[in-house]
Amino acid sequence: MKLYYVYILKCSDNSYYTGMTNNIERRLLEHQTGLNKECYTFNKRPVELVFYTEFNEVLQAIAFEKQVKGWSRKKKEAIINDKWEDLKNLSVCQNESNSDNYKKVFDYAQTDTSKIQTNQRERNGCLWNKTLTTVLLSEVEAWSEVEAFVK
């Protein structure tokens, strides 16, 4: 049975390279020797193999490689450190523009409208989305309209 590997290399500049192969030893040697001058790792040697996992099906390996390539550095480091359980929390959008955060602002605003501007400046030292602030502070006259806006 042929095996396929998805692997992560840590490069000399501390970046990560994710790849897929059917021969992990050969592929690692190719990265380390700089066989392909066009390869991402060519100018980032030496490289260190920090993670790999095996697959029996090539399509599963390709799908996992593609998935990992789209991950943040923190998610890659979670699997490198065998902390798979952290992936769920690392997948939650922390961005202020996330719809969950908009809802929190509206809920807070409904309970105490006088603190909106103060809370806006204090939350994580950042201002909320300008469009949302404009809606909250100047365009919405009744909080029932805010609820309709959120829906």
N, C-alpha and C positions, 0 to 999 in steps of 0.2 A: 504494500500500500504506500502510495506516494504521500509525503507530508509537505505542507506549505506553512510558511512562517511569516508572521507580521512582527516586525522588530522596531525598536527605537534606539537610535544612536545618540550619545551626547557628544557634541562637537567641541573642539578646543575653545571656541568662543562662547560656550555654554548654551548654544542653541540645540534644539532637538531635530533629528531627521527621522522620519517614519518611512519604512519601506516594507516590501513583501518579496519573498523569494521561496524557491524550493530547495535551496542549499545554503543554509545559514553560514557555515564556515567559509565557503567560497565567496559569498557576497560580502562578508565582513572583511576578508582579505582584499577584495577588490576596492572597498572603501579605504582601507588603511594604506594601500599602495598607490592610490590615486590612478587607477586604471583608466577611468573616464574623466577627462579634463572638463567636461560639461556638467558633471555631477555636482550637486549642491555641496557635498562634503569635500570636494577636491581641495579647496583653499581653507578648509576648517579642520584639517588633520593636526594631531591624531584624533581619532574617534574612539569612543568606548561603547560597547554594547551594554545597555542598561536595562533592556526589557526585550523579551520575545515570548510569543505564544504560538502553539501549533494548531493547525487545522487539517482535517482530512479532505475537505472540499475546497478547491481553488476559488470558487465563487464566494464562499464564506470568508476566506482570507482577503480577497479583494475588497469585499464590502466592509470588513473590519478596518482594513488599512485606510480606506477612504474616510470612514467615520473618525478614526483617530487623527488623521491629518487635519480635520476640521475642528479639533478640540483645542481648548485653551492650554496654556503651559501647565496650569494647576491641575487640570484633569489628567494630562499626560503624567505628571509627577505622582498623582494618586495611584495610577496603575503601576508605575515604576516601583513605588514603595509598597505595592500589594495592598492598597487601601481602596479596594473596589467599592466598598460601602460609601465612600465619600463622593462618588460620582453623582448621585442624586442631588445632593446639596449644591455641588459645584455646577449643576446644570440649571439651577434657578437663576433667572435673570435678576441681577442686582441693580440694573440701570434705573435711574429715576423716571425714565420715560415708560417703564413697564406698566401695563394696565393695572396690576395689583397695587402699585404705588400711587397711581392716580386715584384709585378707589379709597385708599387710606387718607389722602388729602381731603377728599370730599366728605368722608365720614368725620374727620376731625373738624372740618370747617362747619359742619352742621351743628356741632356741639358748642363751639365757641368761635364766632366769626371775628371777634376783636383781635385774636391772636394769629390770624393767618399770616400777616406780613412778618411778624416776629418769627414765627415758626419757619416761614419760608427761608429766612436768612440763616437761621440756626441749624437747620437739618443738614448734618454732615458738612457744614461750611459751604454748601453749594446752593445756588438758586434753582428753584423748580423751573420746569419748562415755561418759557415766556408766554406761549399761547395759553397754557392752563392758567397761569397767573392772571392774564388779562381776562379770561372768562370768569375767574373767581372774584376778581376785584372790581371789574367795571361793567361787565355785560349781563351778569346774572342778578336779578332783583330778588327772586324768591328761591330758597333752597330746594323747593320741590322741583324747580326747573333744573337744578344741578343734578338731582337724581335722574330726571329724564335724559339729561345730557350724557350721563354715565352709561345708561342702558342703550 
